[in-house]
Amino acid sequence: MSVKIRLQRHGKKQKPFYWIVATDARSKRDGRYLEKLGTYNPNTNPAKVELNLDQAVQWLHNGAQPTDTARAILSYKGALLKHHLDGGIRKGALTQEQADAKLASWLESKSGKVDAKKEGLTKKQSEAKAKALKAEVVANQKRVNAIAEATKALEAPEVVEEIADETPIVEEIPAEEVITETPVAEAPEAESPVVDETPSKEDNTETTEA
């Protein structure tokens, strides 16, 4: 049975998370596996890799063939180097102490590079944050200056005169010229005296004497 060391996909959509597994070459990618060797999370920067180094090297000794991505991860964690050093020990070219010293030195150097990369990323993030904050301060200052200039322009004498010219002038009428028309109540018509047309006694007398 040929064995492969490859990645098995897990995680959410557009946020993959992988298991590093030793599996039968004939099985499906996400099917049954023989042993889980570690995890690989590409969603962080730098990518986070956890690997059981001794078990991975043991599978390499047994003839397991890693895929391209799995080979890069094994190389990143030092599994391929340990596999190579163990081969030198079997051939008698190295002692176990020499191999362990070389592996420890390489892992320490690799760890220093990873830490330097993390520090560089943290520094870049801090600089980007400071730059964004500075740009925001400048934008706020420009906005305040624009508001101040607009207020100053409204308070300028020329603008006040223009506003005064546009205001309609209302002429004041003296109080003496104002005539208030008070409704006059109409007086009732005087009753005309009733004239008695009956001739008086004196008129009768004058008529008789004539």
Secondary structure as a PSIPRED ss2 file (coil, helix, strand):
# PSIPRED VFORMAT (PSIPRED V4.0)

   1 M C   1.000  0.000  0.000
   2 S C   1.000  0.000  0.000
   3 V E   0.000  0.000  1.000
   4 K E   0.000  0.000  1.000
   5 I E   0.000  0.000  1.000
   6 R E   0.000  0.000  1.000
   7 L E   0.000  0.000  1.000
   8 Q E   0.000  0.000  1.000
   9 R E   0.000  0.000  1.000
  10 H E   0.000  0.000  1.000
  11 G E   0.000  0.000  1.000
  12 K E   0.000  0.000  1.000
  13 K C   1.000  0.000  0.000
  14 Q C   1.000  0.000  0.000
  15 K E   0.000  0.000  1.000
  16 P E   0.000  0.000  1.000
  17 F E   0.000  0.000  1.000
  18 Y E   0.000  0.000  1.000
  19 W E   0.000  0.000  1.000
  20 I E   0.000  0.000  1.000
  21 V E   0.000  0.000  1.000
  22 A E   0.000  0.000  1.000
  23 T E   0.000  0.000  1.000
  24 D E   0.000  0.000  1.000
  25 A C   1.000  0.000  0.000
  26 R C   1.000  0.000  0.000
  27 S C   1.000  0.000  0.000
  28 K C   1.000  0.000  0.000
  29 R C   1.000  0.000  0.000
  30 D C   1.000  0.000  0.000
  31 G C   1.000  0.000  0.000
  32 R C   1.000  0.000  0.000
  33 Y C   1.000  0.000  0.000
  34 L C   1.000  0.000  0.000
  35 E E   0.000  0.000  1.000
  36 K E   0.000  0.000  1.000
  37 L E   0.000  0.000  1.000
  38 G E   0.000  0.000  1.000
  39 T E   0.000  0.000  1.000
  40 Y E   0.000  0.000  1.000
  41 N E   0.000  0.000  1.000
  42 P C   1.000  0.000  0.000
  43 N C   1.000  0.000  0.000
  44 T C   1.000  0.000  0.000
  45 N C   1.000  0.000  0.000
  46 P C   1.000  0.000  0.000
  47 A C   1.000  0.000  0.000
  48 K E   0.000  0.000  1.000
  49 V E   0.000  0.000  1.000
  50 E E   0.000  0.000  1.000
  51 L E   0.000  0.000  1.000
  52 N C   1.000  0.000  0.000
  53 L H   0.000  1.000  0.000
  54 D H   0.000  1.000  0.000
  55 Q H   0.000  1.000  0.000
  56 A H   0.000  1.000  0.000
  57 V H   0.000  1.000  0.000
  58 Q H   0.000  1.000  0.000
  59 W H   0.000  1.000  0.000
  60 L H   0.000  1.000  0.000
  61 H H   0.000  1.000  0.000
  62 N C   1.000  0.000  0.000
  63 G C   1.000  0.000  0.000
  64 A C   1.000  0.000  0.000
  65 Q E   0.000  0.000  1.000
  66 P E   0.000  0.000  1.000
  67 T C   1.000  0.000  0.000
  68 D H   0.000  1.000  0.000
  69 T H   0.000  1.000  0.000
  70 A H   0.000  1.000  0.000
  71 R H   0.000  1.000  0.000
  72 A H   0.000  1.000  0.000
  73 I H   0.000  1.000  0.000
  74 L H   0.000  1.000  0.000
  75 S H   0.000  1.000  0.000
  76 Y H   0.000  1.000  0.000
  77 K H   0.000  1.000  0.000
  78 G C   1.000  0.000  0.000
  79 A H   0.000  1.000  0.000
  80 L H   0.000  1.000  0.000
  81 L H   0.000  1.000  0.000
  82 K H   0.000  1.000  0.000
  83 H H   0.000  1.000  0.000
  84 H H   0.000  1.000  0.000
  85 L H   0.000  1.000  0.000
  86 D H   0.000  1.000  0.000
  87 G H   0.000  1.000  0.000
  88 G H   0.000  1.000  0.000
  89 I H   0.000  1.000  0.000
  90 R H   0.000  1.000  0.000
  91 K H   0.000  1.000  0.000
  92 G C   1.000  0.000  0.000
  93 A C   1.000  0.000  0.000
  94 L C   1.000  0.000  0.000
  95 T C   1.000  0.000  0.000
  96 Q H   0.000  1.000  0.000
  97 E H   0.000  1.000  0.000
  98 Q H   0.000  1.000  0.000
  99 A H   0.000  1.000  0.000
 100 D H   0.000  1.000  0.000
 101 A H   0.000  1.000  0.000
 102 K H   0.000  1.000  0.000
 103 L H   0.000  1.000  0.000
 104 A H   0.000  1.000  0.000
 105 S H   0.000  1.000  0.000
 106 W H   0.000  1.000  0.000
 107 L H   0.000  1.000  0.000
 108 E H   0.000  1.000  0.000
 109 S H   0.000  1.000  0.000
 110 K H   0.000  1.000  0.000
 111 S H   0.000  1.000  0.000
 112 G H   0.000  1.000  0.000
 113 K H   0.000  1.000  0.000
 114 V H   0.000  1.000  0.000
 115 D H   0.000  1.000  0.000
 116 A H   0.000  1.000  0.000
 117 K H   0.000  1.000  0.000
 118 K H   0.000  1.000  0.000
 119 E H   0.000  1.000  0.000
 120 G H   0.000  1.000  0.000
 121 L H   0.000  1.000  0.000
 122 T H   0.000  1.000  0.000
 123 K H   0.000  1.000  0.000
 124 K H   0.000  1.000  0.000
 125 Q H   0.000  1.000  0.000
 126 S H   0.000  1.000  0.000
 127 E H   0.000  1.000  0.000
 128 A H   0.000  1.000  0.000
 129 K H   0.000  1.000  0.000
 130 A H   0.000  1.000  0.000
 131 K H   0.000  1.000  0.000
 132 A H   0.000  1.000  0.000
 133 L H   0.000  1.000  0.000
 134 K H   0.000  1.000  0.000
 135 A H   0.000  1.000  0.000
 136 E H   0.000  1.000  0.000
 137 V H   0.000  1.000  0.000
 138 V H   0.000  1.000  0.000
 139 A H   0.000  1.000  0.000
 140 N H   0.000  1.000  0.000
 141 Q H   0.000  1.000  0.000
 142 K H   0.000  1.000  0.000
 143 R H   0.000  1.000  0.000
 144 V H   0.000  1.000  0.000
 145 N H   0.000  1.000  0.000
 146 A H   0.000  1.000  0.000
 147 I H   0.000  1.000  0.000
 148 A H   0.000  1.000  0.000
 149 E H   0.000  1.000  0.000
 150 A H   0.000  1.000  0.000
 151 T H   0.000  1.000  0.000
 152 K H   0.000  1.000  0.000
 153 A H   0.000  1.000  0.000
 154 L H   0.000  1.000  0.000
 155 E C   1.000  0.000  0.000
 156 A C   1.000  0.000  0.000
 157 P H   0.000  1.000  0.000
 158 E H   0.000  1.000  0.000
 159 V H   0.000  1.000  0.000
 160 V H   0.000  1.000  0.000
 161 E H   0.000  1.000  0.000
 162 E H   0.000  1.000  0.000
 163 I H   0.000  1.000  0.000
 164 A H   0.000  1.000  0.000
 165 D H   0.000  1.000  0.000
 166 E H   0.000  1.000  0.000
 167 T C   1.000  0.000  0.000
 168 P C   1.000  0.000  0.000
 169 I C   1.000  0.000  0.000
 170 V C   1.000  0.000  0.000
 171 E C   1.000  0.000  0.000
 172 E C   1.000  0.000  0.000
 173 I C   1.000  0.000  0.000
 174 P C   1.000  0.000  0.000
 175 A C   1.000  0.000  0.000
 176 E C   1.000  0.000  0.000
 177 E C   1.000  0.000  0.000
 178 V C   1.000  0.000  0.000
 179 I C   1.000  0.000  0.000
 180 T C   1.000  0.000  0.000
 181 E C   1.000  0.000  0.000
 182 T C   1.000  0.000  0.000
 183 P C   1.000  0.000  0.000
 184 V C   1.000  0.000  0.000
 185 A C   1.000  0.000  0.000
 186 E C   1.000  0.000  0.000
 187 A C   1.000  0.000  0.000
 188 P C   1.000  0.000  0.000
 189 E C   1.000  0.000  0.000
 190 A C   1.000  0.000  0.000
 191 E C   1.000  0.000  0.000
 192 S C   1.000  0.000  0.000
 193 P C   1.000  0.000  0.000
 194 V C   1.000  0.000  0.000
 195 V C   1.000  0.000  0.000
 196 D C   1.000  0.000  0.000
 197 E C   1.000  0.000  0.000
 198 T C   1.000  0.000  0.000
 199 P C   1.000  0.000  0.000
 200 S C   1.000  0.000  0.000
 201 K H   0.000  1.000  0.000
 202 E H   0.000  1.000  0.000
 203 D H   0.000  1.000  0.000
 204 N H   0.000  1.000  0.000
 205 T H   0.000  1.000  0.000
 206 E H   0.000  1.000  0.000
 207 T H   0.000  1.000  0.000
 208 T H   0.000  1.000  0.000
 209 E H   0.000  1.000  0.000
 210 A C   1.000  0.000  0.000
